[in-house]
Structure formats: C-alpha cells, structure tokens
C-alpha cells in the first residue's frame, strides 16, 4: 500500500531531477544545487513513507492496525530517523 509520503517523496525527486538537469544544461549552478537538494529531500521523505508502510504492515500482521494511528507511526519514524534530534546522542553543556 502506498501512502502520501511515498508519493510526495517521489514527486520531489522528479522535480529535483528536472531542476538539476535544466540547471546543468543552462549553466545555472544555483538551480542545479536546488535540484540536488530537492532530490535528497524527496529521498528522505520517501524513506519515511516506506518506514510508515512497513510499520503499518507489521501491525496488520499481529492485529494491531486499529490501535496504531498515523501520529504514532510518524512518531516512530521521527525517533528512528538519523536526522532526528531524538536519534542523535545527547550532549550536555556545562
């Protein structure tokens, strides 16, 4: 099953590829860089969507689907994302 994060992520990847190609063809370096950034953003968003789909599938297997809300799945994705502050080691300042 496909969710909106997967679709939006793929759309951003396509948009980024187009911007990157047009920027490269026209010699517009800022456009090329923006395209690369959009592509990377799309990959991350699609990966989060993939993780949400896996979580929902696993919950379906054990019969917990009705208890797992979209907010819970998003929280799990945020906790396990390498870019999440929750996933990074905590440092204490003195």
NUNU-460898 format. One record per atom (N, C-alpha, C): residue number from 1; residue in one letter; atom name; y, x, z. Coordinates in steps of 0.2 Angstrom, whole numbers. Layout:
<sites>
<site><seq>NUM</seq><type>A</type><atom>CA</atom><Y>Y</Y><X>X</X><Z>Z</Z></site>
...
</sites>
This chain:
<sites>
<site><seq>1</seq><type>X</type><atom>N</atom><Y>-6</Y><X>4</X><Z>0</Z></site>
<site><seq>1</seq><type>X</type><atom>CA</atom><Y>0</Y><X>0</X><Z>0</Z></site>
<site><seq>1</seq><type>X</type><atom>C</atom><Y>6</Y><X>4</X><Z>0</Z></site>
<site><seq>2</seq><type>X</type><atom>N</atom><Y>11</Y><X>3</X><Z>-4</Z></site>
<site><seq>2</seq><type>X</type><atom>CA</atom><Y>17</Y><X>7</X><Z>-5</Z></site>
<site><seq>2</seq><type>X</type><atom>C</atom><Y>23</Y><X>3</X><Z>-1</Z></site>
<site><seq>3</seq><type>X</type><atom>N</atom><Y>26</Y><X>8</X><Z>3</Z></site>
<site><seq>3</seq><type>X</type><atom>CA</atom><Y>32</Y><X>5</X><Z>7</Z></site>
<site><seq>3</seq><type>X</type><atom>C</atom><Y>39</Y><X>7</X><Z>4</Z></site>
<site><seq>4</seq><type>X</type><atom>N</atom><Y>44</Y><X>5</X><Z>7</Z></site>
<site><seq>4</seq><type>X</type><atom>CA</atom><Y>51</Y><X>6</X><Z>4</Z></site>
<site><seq>4</seq><type>X</type><atom>C</atom><Y>53</Y><X>13</X><Z>4</Z></site>
<site><seq>5</seq><type>X</type><atom>N</atom><Y>51</Y><X>17</X><Z>9</Z></site>
<site><seq>5</seq><type>X</type><atom>CA</atom><Y>52</Y><X>24</X><Z>10</Z></site>
<site><seq>5</seq><type>X</type><atom>C</atom><Y>49</Y><X>28</X><Z>4</Z></site>
<site><seq>6</seq><type>X</type><atom>N</atom><Y>43</Y><X>26</X><Z>2</Z></site>
<site><seq>6</seq><type>X</type><atom>CA</atom><Y>40</Y><X>30</X><Z>-3</Z></site>
<site><seq>6</seq><type>X</type><atom>C</atom><Y>43</Y><X>28</X><Z>-10</Z></site>
<site><seq>7</seq><type>X</type><atom>N</atom><Y>45</Y><X>22</X><Z>-11</Z></site>
<site><seq>7</seq><type>X</type><atom>CA</atom><Y>49</Y><X>20</X><Z>-17</Z></site>
<site><seq>7</seq><type>X</type><atom>C</atom><Y>56</Y><X>24</X><Z>-17</Z></site>
<site><seq>8</seq><type>X</type><atom>N</atom><Y>60</Y><X>23</X><Z>-12</Z></site>
<site><seq>8</seq><type>X</type><atom>CA</atom><Y>66</Y><X>26</X><Z>-12</Z></site>
<site><seq>8</seq><type>X</type><atom>C</atom><Y>66</Y><X>34</X><Z>-12</Z></site>
<site><seq>9</seq><type>X</type><atom>N</atom><Y>61</Y><X>37</X><Z>-9</Z></site>
<site><seq>9</seq><type>X</type><atom>CA</atom><Y>60</Y><X>44</X><Z>-10</Z></site>
<site><seq>9</seq><type>X</type><atom>C</atom><Y>59</Y><X>46</X><Z>-17</Z></site>
<site><seq>10</seq><type>X</type><atom>N</atom><Y>54</Y><X>42</X><Z>-20</Z></site>
<site><seq>10</seq><type>X</type><atom>CA</atom><Y>53</Y><X>44</X><Z>-27</Z></site>
<site><seq>10</seq><type>X</type><atom>C</atom><Y>59</Y><X>43</X><Z>-32</Z></site>
<site><seq>11</seq><type>X</type><atom>N</atom><Y>63</Y><X>38</X><Z>-30</Z></site>
<site><seq>11</seq><type>X</type><atom>CA</atom><Y>69</Y><X>37</X><Z>-34</Z></site>
<site><seq>11</seq><type>X</type><atom>C</atom><Y>74</Y><X>43</X><Z>-33</Z></site>
<site><seq>12</seq><type>X</type><atom>N</atom><Y>75</Y><X>45</X><Z>-27</Z></site>
<site><seq>12</seq><type>X</type><atom>CA</atom><Y>79</Y><X>51</X><Z>-25</Z></site>
<site><seq>12</seq><type>X</type><atom>C</atom><Y>77</Y><X>57</X><Z>-29</Z></site>
<site><seq>13</seq><type>X</type><atom>N</atom><Y>70</Y><X>58</X><Z>-29</Z></site>
<site><seq>13</seq><type>X</type><atom>CA</atom><Y>68</Y><X>64</X><Z>-33</Z></site>
<site><seq>13</seq><type>X</type><atom>C</atom><Y>69</Y><X>63</X><Z>-40</Z></site>
<site><seq>14</seq><type>X</type><atom>N</atom><Y>69</Y><X>58</X><Z>-43</Z></site>
<site><seq>14</seq><type>X</type><atom>CA</atom><Y>70</Y><X>57</X><Z>-50</Z></site>
<site><seq>14</seq><type>X</type><atom>C</atom><Y>78</Y><X>58</X><Z>-51</Z></site>
<site><seq>15</seq><type>X</type><atom>N</atom><Y>82</Y><X>55</X><Z>-47</Z></site>
<site><seq>15</seq><type>X</type><atom>CA</atom><Y>89</Y><X>56</X><Z>-48</Z></site>
<site><seq>15</seq><type>X</type><atom>C</atom><Y>91</Y><X>63</X><Z>-47</Z></site>
<site><seq>16</seq><type>X</type><atom>N</atom><Y>88</Y><X>67</X><Z>-42</Z></site>
<site><seq>16</seq><type>X</type><atom>CA</atom><Y>89</Y><X>74</X><Z>-41</Z></site>
<site><seq>16</seq><type>X</type><atom>C</atom><Y>87</Y><X>78</X><Z>-47</Z></site>
<site><seq>17</seq><type>X</type><atom>N</atom><Y>81</Y><X>76</X><Z>-50</Z></site>
<site><seq>17</seq><type>X</type><atom>CA</atom><Y>79</Y><X>80</X><Z>-56</Z></site>
<site><seq>17</seq><type>X</type><atom>C</atom><Y>84</Y><X>79</X><Z>-62</Z></site>
<site><seq>18</seq><type>X</type><atom>N</atom><Y>86</Y><X>73</X><Z>-63</Z></site>
<site><seq>18</seq><type>X</type><atom>CA</atom><Y>91</Y><X>72</X><Z>-68</Z></site>
<site><seq>18</seq><type>X</type><atom>C</atom><Y>97</Y><X>76</X><Z>-67</Z></site>
<site><seq>19</seq><type>X</type><atom>N</atom><Y>100</Y><X>75</X><Z>-61</Z></site>
<site><seq>19</seq><type>X</type><atom>CA</atom><Y>106</Y><X>79</X><Z>-59</Z></site>
<site><seq>19</seq><type>X</type><atom>C</atom><Y>105</Y><X>87</X><Z>-60</Z></site>
<site><seq>20</seq><type>X</type><atom>N</atom><Y>100</Y><X>89</X><Z>-58</Z></site>
<site><seq>20</seq><type>X</type><atom>CA</atom><Y>98</Y><X>96</X><Z>-58</Z></site>
<site><seq>20</seq><type>X</type><atom>C</atom><Y>98</Y><X>98</X><Z>-66</Z></site>
<site><seq>21</seq><type>X</type><atom>N</atom><Y>94</Y><X>94</X><Z>-70</Z></site>
<site><seq>21</seq><type>X</type><atom>CA</atom><Y>94</Y><X>96</X><Z>-77</Z></site>
<site><seq>21</seq><type>X</type><atom>C</atom><Y>100</Y><X>96</X><Z>-81</Z></site>
<site><seq>22</seq><type>X</type><atom>N</atom><Y>104</Y><X>90</X><Z>-79</Z></site>
<site><seq>22</seq><type>X</type><atom>CA</atom><Y>111</Y><X>90</X><Z>-83</Z></site>
<site><seq>22</seq><type>X</type><atom>C</atom><Y>115</Y><X>95</X><Z>-80</Z></site>
<site><seq>23</seq><type>X</type><atom>N</atom><Y>115</Y><X>97</X><Z>-74</Z></site>
<site><seq>23</seq><type>X</type><atom>CA</atom><Y>119</Y><X>102</X><Z>-71</Z></site>
<site><seq>23</seq><type>X</type><atom>C</atom><Y>118</Y><X>109</X><Z>-74</Z></site>
<site><seq>24</seq><type>X</type><atom>N</atom><Y>111</Y><X>110</X><Z>-75</Z></site>
<site><seq>24</seq><type>X</type><atom>CA</atom><Y>109</Y><X>116</X><Z>-78</Z></site>
<site><seq>24</seq><type>X</type><atom>C</atom><Y>111</Y><X>117</X><Z>-86</Z></site>
<site><seq>25</seq><type>X</type><atom>N</atom><Y>110</Y><X>111</X><Z>-89</Z></site>
<site><seq>25</seq><type>X</type><atom>CA</atom><Y>112</Y><X>111</X><Z>-96</Z></site>
<site><seq>25</seq><type>X</type><atom>C</atom><Y>119</Y><X>112</X><Z>-97</Z></site>
<site><seq>26</seq><type>X</type><atom>N</atom><Y>123</Y><X>109</X><Z>-93</Z></site>
<site><seq>26</seq><type>X</type><atom>CA</atom><Y>131</Y><X>110</X><Z>-94</Z></site>
<site><seq>26</seq><type>X</type><atom>C</atom><Y>134</Y><X>115</X><Z>-90</Z></site>
<site><seq>27</seq><type>X</type><atom>N</atom><Y>130</Y><X>119</X><Z>-87</Z></site>
<site><seq>27</seq><type>X</type><atom>CA</atom><Y>133</Y><X>125</X><Z>-83</Z></site>
<site><seq>27</seq><type>X</type><atom>C</atom><Y>137</Y><X>123</X><Z>-77</Z></site>
<site><seq>28</seq><type>X</type><atom>N</atom><Y>135</Y><X>117</X><Z>-75</Z></site>
<site><seq>28</seq><type>X</type><atom>CA</atom><Y>139</Y><X>114</X><Z>-69</Z></site>
<site><seq>28</seq><type>X</type><atom>C</atom><Y>135</Y><X>116</X><Z>-62</Z></site>
<site><seq>29</seq><type>X</type><atom>N</atom><Y>136</Y><X>121</X><Z>-59</Z></site>
<site><seq>29</seq><type>X</type><atom>CA</atom><Y>132</Y><X>123</X><Z>-54</Z></site>
<site><seq>29</seq><type>X</type><atom>C</atom><Y>132</Y><X>119</X><Z>-48</Z></site>
<site><seq>30</seq><type>X</type><atom>N</atom><Y>138</Y><X>116</X><Z>-46</Z></site>
<site><seq>30</seq><type>X</type><atom>CA</atom><Y>138</Y><X>111</X><Z>-40</Z></site>
<site><seq>30</seq><type>X</type><atom>C</atom><Y>134</Y><X>105</X><Z>-42</Z></site>
<site><seq>31</seq><type>X</type><atom>N</atom><Y>134</Y><X>102</X><Z>-48</Z></site>
<site><seq>31</seq><type>X</type><atom>CA</atom><Y>129</Y><X>97</X><Z>-50</Z></site>
<site><seq>31</seq><type>X</type><atom>C</atom><Y>122</Y><X>99</X><Z>-49</Z></site>
<site><seq>32</seq><type>X</type><atom>N</atom><Y>120</Y><X>105</X><Z>-51</Z></site>
<site><seq>32</seq><type>X</type><atom>CA</atom><Y>114</Y><X>107</X><Z>-51</Z></site>
<site><seq>32</seq><type>X</type><atom>C</atom><Y>111</Y><X>108</X><Z>-44</Z></site>
<site><seq>33</seq><type>X</type><atom>N</atom><Y>116</Y><X>110</X><Z>-39</Z></site>
<site><seq>33</seq><type>X</type><atom>CA</atom><Y>114</Y><X>111</X><Z>-32</Z></site>
<site><seq>33</seq><type>X</type><atom>C</atom><Y>113</Y><X>104</X><Z>-29</Z></site>
<site><seq>34</seq><type>X</type><atom>N</atom><Y>118</Y><X>99</X><Z>-31</Z></site>
<site><seq>34</seq><type>X</type><atom>CA</atom><Y>117</Y><X>92</X><Z>-28</Z></site>
<site><seq>34</seq><type>X</type><atom>C</atom><Y>110</Y><X>89</X><Z>-30</Z></site>
<site><seq>35</seq><type>X</type><atom>N</atom><Y>108</Y><X>91</X><Z>-36</Z></site>
<site><seq>35</seq><type>X</type><atom>CA</atom><Y>102</Y><X>88</X><Z>-39</Z></site>
<site><seq>35</seq><type>X</type><atom>C</atom><Y>96</Y><X>91</X><Z>-35</Z></site>
<site><seq>36</seq><type>X</type><atom>N</atom><Y>96</Y><X>97</X><Z>-33</Z></site>
<site><seq>36</seq><type>X</type><atom>CA</atom><Y>91</Y><X>101</X><Z>-29</Z></site>
<site><seq>36</seq><type>X</type><atom>C</atom><Y>91</Y><X>98</X><Z>-22</Z></site>
<site><seq>37</seq><type>X</type><atom>N</atom><Y>97</Y><X>96</X><Z>-20</Z></site>
<site><seq>37</seq><type>X</type><atom>CA</atom><Y>97</Y><X>93</X><Z>-13</Z></site>
<site><seq>37</seq><type>X</type><atom>C</atom><Y>94</Y><X>86</X><Z>-13</Z></site>
<site><seq>38</seq><type>X</type><atom>N</atom><Y>96</Y><X>82</X><Z>-18</Z></site>
<site><seq>38</seq><type>X</type><atom>CA</atom><Y>93</Y><X>75</X><Z>-19</Z></site>
<site><seq>38</seq><type>X</type><atom>C</atom><Y>86</Y><X>75</X><Z>-19</Z></site>
<site><seq>39</seq><type>X</type><atom>N</atom><Y>83</Y><X>80</X><Z>-23</Z></site>
<site><seq>39</seq><type>X</type><atom>CA</atom><Y>76</Y><X>81</X><Z>-24</Z></site>
<site><seq>39</seq><type>X</type><atom>C</atom><Y>73</Y><X>82</X><Z>-18</Z></site>
<site><seq>40</seq><type>X</type><atom>N</atom><Y>75</Y><X>87</X><Z>-14</Z></site>
<site><seq>40</seq><type>X</type><atom>CA</atom><Y>72</Y><X>89</X><Z>-7</Z></site>
<site><seq>40</seq><type>X</type><atom>C</atom><Y>73</Y><X>83</X><Z>-2</Z></site>
<site><seq>41</seq><type>X</type><atom>N</atom><Y>78</Y><X>79</X><Z>-2</Z></site>
<site><seq>41</seq><type>X</type><atom>CA</atom><Y>79</Y><X>73</X><Z>2</Z></site>
<site><seq>41</seq><type>X</type><atom>C</atom><Y>74</Y><X>68</X><Z>0</Z></site>
<site><seq>42</seq><type>X</type><atom>N</atom><Y>73</Y><X>67</X><Z>-6</Z></site>
<site><seq>42</seq><type>X</type><atom>CA</atom><Y>68</Y><X>62</X><Z>-9</Z></site>
<site><seq>42</seq><type>X</type><atom>C</atom><Y>61</Y><X>64</X><Z>-7</Z></site>
<site><seq>43</seq><type>X</type><atom>N</atom><Y>59</Y><X>71</X><Z>-7</Z></site>
<site><seq>43</seq><type>X</type><atom>CA</atom><Y>53</Y><X>73</X><Z>-5</Z></site>
<site><seq>43</seq><type>X</type><atom>C</atom><Y>51</Y><X>71</X><Z>2</Z></site>
<site><seq>44</seq><type>X</type><atom>N</atom><Y>56</Y><X>73</X><Z>7</Z></site>
<site><seq>44</seq><type>X</type><atom>CA</atom><Y>56</Y><X>72</X><Z>14</Z></site>
<site><seq>44</seq><type>X</type><atom>C</atom><Y>55</Y><X>64</X><Z>15</Z></site>
<site><seq>45</seq><type>X</type><atom>N</atom><Y>59</Y><X>60</X><Z>12</Z></site>
<site><seq>45</seq><type>X</type><atom>CA</atom><Y>59</Y><X>53</X><Z>13</Z></site>
<site><seq>45</seq><type>X</type><atom>C</atom><Y>52</Y><X>50</X><Z>11</Z></site>
<site><seq>46</seq><type>X</type><atom>N</atom><Y>49</Y><X>53</X><Z>5</Z></site>
<site><seq>46</seq><type>X</type><atom>CA</atom><Y>43</Y><X>50</X><Z>3</Z></site>
<site><seq>46</seq><type>X</type><atom>C</atom><Y>37</Y><X>52</X><Z>8</Z></site>
<site><seq>47</seq><type>X</type><atom>N</atom><Y>38</Y><X>58</X><Z>10</Z></site>
<site><seq>47</seq><type>X</type><atom>CA</atom><Y>33</Y><X>61</X><Z>15</Z></site>
<site><seq>47</seq><type>X</type><atom>C</atom><Y>33</Y><X>56</X><Z>21</Z></site>
<site><seq>48</seq><type>X</type><atom>N</atom><Y>39</Y><X>54</X><Z>24</Z></site>
<site><seq>48</seq><type>X</type><atom>CA</atom><Y>39</Y><X>50</X><Z>29</Z></site>
<site><seq>48</seq><type>X</type><atom>C</atom><Y>36</Y><X>43</X><Z>28</Z></site>
<site><seq>49</seq><type>X</type><atom>N</atom><Y>37</Y><X>41</X><Z>22</Z></site>
<site><seq>49</seq><type>X</type><atom>CA</atom><Y>34</Y><X>34</X><Z>19</Z></site>
<site><seq>49</seq><type>X</type><atom>C</atom><Y>27</Y><X>35</X><Z>19</Z></site>
<site><seq>50</seq><type>X</type><atom>N</atom><Y>24</Y><X>41</X><Z>17</Z></site>
<site><seq>50</seq><type>X</type><atom>CA</atom><Y>17</Y><X>42</X><Z>17</Z></site>
<site><seq>50</seq><type>X</type><atom>C</atom><Y>14</Y><X>42</X><Z>24</Z></site>
<site><seq>51</seq><type>X</type><atom>N</atom><Y>18</Y><X>45</X><Z>28</Z></site>
<site><seq>51</seq><type>X</type><atom>CA</atom><Y>15</Y><X>45</X><Z>35</Z></site>
<site><seq>51</seq><type>X</type><atom>C</atom><Y>15</Y><X>38</X><Z>38</Z></site>
<site><seq>52</seq><type>X</type><atom>N</atom><Y>20</Y><X>34</X><Z>37</Z></site>
<site><seq>52</seq><type>X</type><atom>CA</atom><Y>20</Y><X>27</X><Z>39</Z></site>
<site><seq>52</seq><type>X</type><atom>C</atom><Y>15</Y><X>23</X><Z>36</Z></site>
<site><seq>53</seq><type>X</type><atom>N</atom><Y>13</Y><X>24</X><Z>30</Z></site>
<site><seq>53</seq><type>X</type><atom>CA</atom><Y>7</Y><X>21</X><Z>27</Z></site>
<site><seq>53</seq><type>X</type><atom>C</atom><Y>1</Y><X>23</X><Z>30</Z></site>
<site><seq>54</seq><type>X</type><atom>N</atom><Y>0</Y><X>29</X><Z>32</Z></site>
<site><seq>54</seq><type>X</type><atom>CA</atom><Y>-6</Y><X>32</X><Z>35</Z></site>
<site><seq>54</seq><type>X</type><atom>C</atom><Y>-7</Y><X>29</X><Z>42</Z></site>
<site><seq>55</seq><type>X</type><atom>N</atom><Y>-1</Y><X>29</X><Z>46</Z></site>
<site><seq>55</seq><type>X</type><atom>CA</atom><Y>-1</Y><X>26</X><Z>52</Z></site>
<site><seq>55</seq><type>X</type><atom>C</atom><Y>-3</Y><X>18</X><Z>52</Z></site>
<site><seq>56</seq><type>X</type><atom>N</atom><Y>-1</Y><X>15</X><Z>47</Z></site>
<site><seq>56</seq><type>X</type><atom>CA</atom><Y>-2</Y><X>8</X><Z>47</Z></site>
<site><seq>56</seq><type>X</type><atom>C</atom><Y>-10</Y><X>7</X><Z>45</Z></site>
<site><seq>57</seq><type>X</type><atom>N</atom><Y>-12</Y><X>11</X><Z>40</Z></site>
<site><seq>57</seq><type>X</type><atom>CA</atom><Y>-19</Y><X>10</X><Z>38</Z></site>
<site><seq>57</seq><type>X</type><atom>C</atom><Y>-24</Y><X>12</X><Z>44</Z></site>
<site><seq>58</seq><type>X</type><atom>N</atom><Y>-22</Y><X>17</X><Z>48</Z></site>
<site><seq>58</seq><type>X</type><atom>CA</atom><Y>-26</Y><X>19</X><Z>53</Z></site>
<site><seq>58</seq><type>X</type><atom>C</atom><Y>-26</Y><X>13</X><Z>59</Z></site>
<site><seq>59</seq><type>X</type><atom>N</atom><Y>-21</Y><X>10</X><Z>60</Z></site>
<site><seq>59</seq><type>X</type><atom>CA</atom><Y>-20</Y><X>4</X><Z>64</Z></site>
<site><seq>59</seq><type>X</type><atom>C</atom><Y>-24</Y><X>-2</X><Z>62</Z></site>
<site><seq>60</seq><type>X</type><atom>N</atom><Y>-24</Y><X>-3</X><Z>55</Z></site>
<site><seq>60</seq><type>X</type><atom>CA</atom><Y>-28</Y><X>-8</X><Z>52</Z></site>
<site><seq>60</seq><type>X</type><atom>C</atom><Y>-36</Y><X>-7</X><Z>53</Z></site>
<site><seq>61</seq><type>X</type><atom>N</atom><Y>-38</Y><X>0</X><Z>53</Z></site>
<site><seq>61</seq><type>X</type><atom>CA</atom><Y>-45</Y><X>1</X><Z>54</Z></site>
<site><seq>61</seq><type>X</type><atom>C</atom><Y>-47</Y><X>-1</X><Z>61</Z></site>
<site><seq>62</seq><type>X</type><atom>N</atom><Y>-43</Y><X>0</X><Z>66</Z></site>
<site><seq>62</seq><type>X</type><atom>CA</atom><Y>-45</Y><X>-1</X><Z>73</Z></site>
<site><seq>62</seq><type>X</type><atom>C</atom><Y>-43</Y><X>-8</X><Z>75</Z></site>
<site><seq>63</seq><type>X</type><atom>N</atom><Y>-40</Y><X>-12</X><Z>71</Z></site>
<site><seq>63</seq><type>X</type><atom>CA</atom><Y>-37</Y><X>-19</X><Z>73</Z></site>
<site><seq>63</seq><type>X</type><atom>C</atom><Y>-31</Y><X>-19</X><Z>77</Z></site>
<site><seq>64</seq><type>X</type><atom>N</atom><Y>-27</Y><X>-14</X><Z>76</Z></site>
<site><seq>64</seq><type>X</type><atom>CA</atom><Y>-21</Y><X>-14</X><Z>80</Z></site>
<site><seq>64</seq><type>X</type><atom>C</atom><Y>-14</Y><X>-16</X><Z>76</Z></site>
<site><seq>65</seq><type>X</type><atom>N</atom><Y>-15</Y><X>-18</X><Z>69</Z></site>
<site><seq>65</seq><type>X</type><atom>CA</atom><Y>-10</Y><X>-19</X><Z>65</Z></site>
<site><seq>65</seq><type>X</type><atom>C</atom><Y>-5</Y><X>-24</X><Z>68</Z></site>
<site><seq>66</seq><type>X</type><atom>N</atom><Y>-7</Y><X>-29</X><Z>71</Z></site>
<site><seq>66</seq><type>X</type><atom>CA</atom><Y>-2</Y><X>-34</X><Z>73</Z></site>
<site><seq>66</seq><type>X</type><atom>C</atom><Y>2</Y><X>-31</X><Z>79</Z></site>
<site><seq>67</seq><type>X</type><atom>N</atom><Y>0</Y><X>-26</X><Z>82</Z></site>
<site><seq>67</seq><type>X</type><atom>CA</atom><Y>3</Y><X>-23</X><Z>88</Z></site>
<site><seq>67</seq><type>X</type><atom>C</atom><Y>8</Y><X>-18</X><Z>86</Z></site>
<site><seq>68</seq><type>X</type><atom>N</atom><Y>7</Y><X>-15</X><Z>80</Z></site>
<site><seq>68</seq><type>X</type><atom>CA</atom><Y>11</Y><X>-10</X><Z>78</Z></site>
<site><seq>68</seq><type>X</type><atom>C</atom><Y>17</Y><X>-12</X><Z>74</Z></site>
<site><seq>69</seq><type>X</type><atom>N</atom><Y>23</Y><X>-11</X><Z>76</Z></site>
<site><seq>69</seq><type>X</type><atom>CA</atom><Y>29</Y><X>-14</X><Z>72</Z></site>
<site><seq>69</seq><type>X</type><atom>C</atom><Y>32</Y><X>-8</X><Z>68</Z></site>
<site><seq>70</seq><type>X</type><atom>N</atom><Y>36</Y><X>-10</X><Z>64</Z></site>
<site><seq>70</seq><type>X</type><atom>CA</atom><Y>39</Y><X>-5</X><Z>59</Z></site>
<site><seq>70</seq><type>X</type><atom>C</atom><Y>43</Y><X>0</X><Z>63</Z></site>
<site><seq>71</seq><type>X</type><atom>N</atom><Y>46</Y><X>-2</X><Z>69</Z></site>
<site><seq>71</seq><type>X</type><atom>CA</atom><Y>50</Y><X>3</X><Z>73</Z></site>
<site><seq>71</seq><type>X</type><atom>C</atom><Y>46</Y><X>8</X><Z>76</Z></site>
<site><seq>72</seq><type>X</type><atom>N</atom><Y>40</Y><X>6</X><Z>78</Z></site>
<site><seq>72</seq><type>X</type><atom>CA</atom><Y>35</Y><X>10</X><Z>81</Z></site>
<site><seq>72</seq><type>X</type><atom>C</atom><Y>33</Y><X>16</X><Z>76</Z></site>
<site><seq>73</seq><type>X</type><atom>N</atom><Y>32</Y><X>13</X><Z>70</Z></site>
<site><seq>73</seq><type>X</type><atom>CA</atom><Y>29</Y><X>18</X><Z>65</Z></site>
<site><seq>73</seq><type>X</type><atom>C</atom><Y>35</Y><X>23</X><Z>64</Z></site>
<site><seq>74</seq><type>X</type><atom>N</atom><Y>41</Y><X>21</X><Z>63</Z></site>
<site><seq>74</seq><type>X</type><atom>CA</atom><Y>47</Y><X>25</X><Z>62</Z></site>
<site><seq>74</seq><type>X</type><atom>C</atom><Y>48</Y><X>30</X><Z>68</Z></site>
<site><seq>75</seq><type>X</type><atom>N</atom><Y>47</Y><X>28</X><Z>74</Z></site>
<site><seq>75</seq><type>X</type><atom>CA</atom><Y>47</Y><X>32</X><Z>80</Z></site>
<site><seq>75</seq><type>X</type><atom>C</atom><Y>42</Y><X>38</X><Z>79</Z></site>
<site><seq>76</seq><type>X</type><atom>N</atom><Y>36</Y><X>36</X><Z>77</Z></site>
<site><seq>76</seq><type>X</type><atom>CA</atom><Y>31</Y><X>41</X><Z>77</Z></site>
<site><seq>76</seq><type>X</type><atom>C</atom><Y>32</Y><X>46</X><Z>71</Z></site>
<site><seq>77</seq><type>X</type><atom>N</atom><Y>35</Y><X>44</X><Z>66</Z></site>
<site><seq>77</seq><type>X</type><atom>CA</atom><Y>37</Y><X>48</X><Z>60</Z></site>
<site><seq>77</seq><type>X</type><atom>C</atom><Y>43</Y><X>53</X><Z>63</Z></site>
<site><seq>78</seq><type>X</type><atom>N</atom><Y>47</Y><X>50</X><Z>66</Z></site>
<site><seq>78</seq><type>X</type><atom>CA</atom><Y>53</Y><X>55</X><Z>69</Z></site>
<site><seq>78</seq><type>X</type><atom>C</atom><Y>50</Y><X>60</X><Z>74</Z></site>
<site><seq>79</seq><type>X</type><atom>N</atom><Y>45</Y><X>58</X><Z>78</Z></site>
<site><seq>79</seq><type>X</type><atom>CA</atom><Y>43</Y><X>63</X><Z>83</Z></site>
<site><seq>79</seq><type>X</type><atom>C</atom><Y>39</Y><X>68</X><Z>80</Z></site>
<site><seq>80</seq><type>X</type><atom>N</atom><Y>35</Y><X>67</X><Z>74</Z></site>
<site><seq>80</seq><type>X</type><atom>CA</atom><Y>31</Y><X>72</X><Z>71</Z></site>
<site><seq>80</seq><type>X</type><atom>C</atom><Y>34</Y><X>75</X><Z>65</Z></site>
<site><seq>81</seq><type>X</type><atom>N</atom><Y>40</Y><X>73</X><Z>63</Z></site>
<site><seq>81</seq><type>X</type><atom>CA</atom><Y>44</Y><X>77</X><Z>58</Z></site>
<site><seq>81</seq><type>X</type><atom>C</atom><Y>46</Y><X>84</X><Z>60</Z></site>
<site><seq>82</seq><type>X</type><atom>N</atom><Y>45</Y><X>89</X><Z>56</Z></site>
<site><seq>82</seq><type>X</type><atom>CA</atom><Y>48</Y><X>95</X><Z>58</Z></site>
<site><seq>82</seq><type>X</type><atom>C</atom><Y>55</Y><X>96</X><Z>59</Z></site>
<site><seq>83</seq><type>X</type><atom>N</atom><Y>59</Y><X>91</X><Z>56</Z></site>
<site><seq>83</seq><type>X</type><atom>CA</atom><Y>66</Y><X>91</X><Z>56</Z></site>
<site><seq>83</seq><type>X</type><atom>C</atom><Y>69</Y><X>87</X><Z>62</Z></site>
<site><seq>84</seq><type>X</type><atom>N</atom><Y>64</Y><X>84</X><Z>66</Z></site>
<site><seq>84</seq><type>X</type><atom>CA</atom><Y>66</Y><X>80</X><Z>71</Z></site>
<site><seq>84</seq><type>X</type><atom>C</atom><Y>68</Y><X>84</X><Z>77</Z></site>
<site><seq>85</seq><type>X</type><atom>N</atom><Y>74</Y><X>82</X><Z>81</Z></site>
<site><seq>85</seq><type>X</type><atom>CA</atom><Y>75</Y><X>86</X><Z>87</Z></site>
<site><seq>85</seq><type>X</type><atom>C</atom><Y>70</Y><X>86</X><Z>92</Z></site>
<site><seq>86</seq><type>X</type><atom>N</atom><Y>66</Y><X>80</X><Z>92</Z></site>
<site><seq>86</seq><type>X</type><atom>CA</atom><Y>60</Y><X>79</X><Z>97</Z></site>
<site><seq>86</seq><type>X</type><atom>C</atom><Y>55</Y><X>84</X><Z>95</Z></site>
<site><seq>87</seq><type>X</type><atom>N</atom><Y>54</Y><X>86</X><Z>89</Z></site>
<site><seq>87</seq><type>X</type><atom>CA</atom><Y>49</Y><X>91</X><Z>87</Z></site>
<site><seq>87</seq><type>X</type><atom>C</atom><Y>51</Y><X>98</X><Z>88</Z></site>
<site><seq>88</seq><type>X</type><atom>N</atom><Y>57</Y><X>99</X><Z>89</Z></site>
<site><seq>88</seq><type>X</type><atom>CA</atom><Y>59</Y><X>106</X><Z>90</Z></site>
<site><seq>88</seq><type>X</type><atom>C</atom><Y>59</Y><X>108</X><Z>97</Z></site>
<site><seq>89</seq><type>X</type><atom>N</atom><Y>57</Y><X>115</X><Z>98</Z></site>
<site><seq>89</seq><type>X</type><atom>CA</atom><Y>57</Y><X>117</X><Z>105</Z></site>
<site><seq>89</seq><type>X</type><atom>C</atom><Y>64</Y><X>116</X><Z>109</Z></site>
<site><seq>90</seq><type>X</type><atom>N</atom><Y>63</Y><X>114</X><Z>115</Z></site>
<site><seq>90</seq><type>X</type><atom>CA</atom><Y>70</Y><X>113</X><Z>118</Z></site>
<site><seq>90</seq><type>X</type><atom>C</atom><Y>72</Y><X>119</X><Z>122</Z></site>
<site><seq>91</seq><type>X</type><atom>N</atom><Y>78</Y><X>120</X><Z>121</Z></site>
<site><seq>91</seq><type>X</type><atom>CA</atom><Y>81</Y><X>126</X><Z>124</Z></site>
<site><seq>91</seq><type>X</type><atom>C</atom><Y>86</Y><X>124</X><Z>129</Z></site>
<site><seq>92</seq><type>X</type><atom>N</atom><Y>86</Y><X>128</X><Z>135</Z></site>
<site><seq>92</seq><type>X</type><atom>CA</atom><Y>91</Y><X>126</X><Z>140</Z></site>
<site><seq>92</seq><type>X</type><atom>C</atom><Y>97</Y><X>131</X><Z>140</Z></site>
<site><seq>93</seq><type>X</type><atom>N</atom><Y>103</Y><X>129</X><Z>141</Z></site>
<site><seq>93</seq><type>X</type><atom>CA</atom><Y>108</Y><X>133</X><Z>141</Z></site>
<site><seq>93</seq><type>X</type><atom>C</atom><Y>110</Y><X>134</X><Z>148</Z></site>
<site><seq>94</seq><type>X</type><atom>N</atom><Y>113</Y><X>140</X><Z>149</Z></site>
<site><seq>94</seq><type>X</type><atom>CA</atom><Y>115</Y><X>142</X><Z>156</Z></site>
<site><seq>94</seq><type>X</type><atom>C</atom><Y>122</Y><X>141</X><Z>157</Z></site>
</sites>
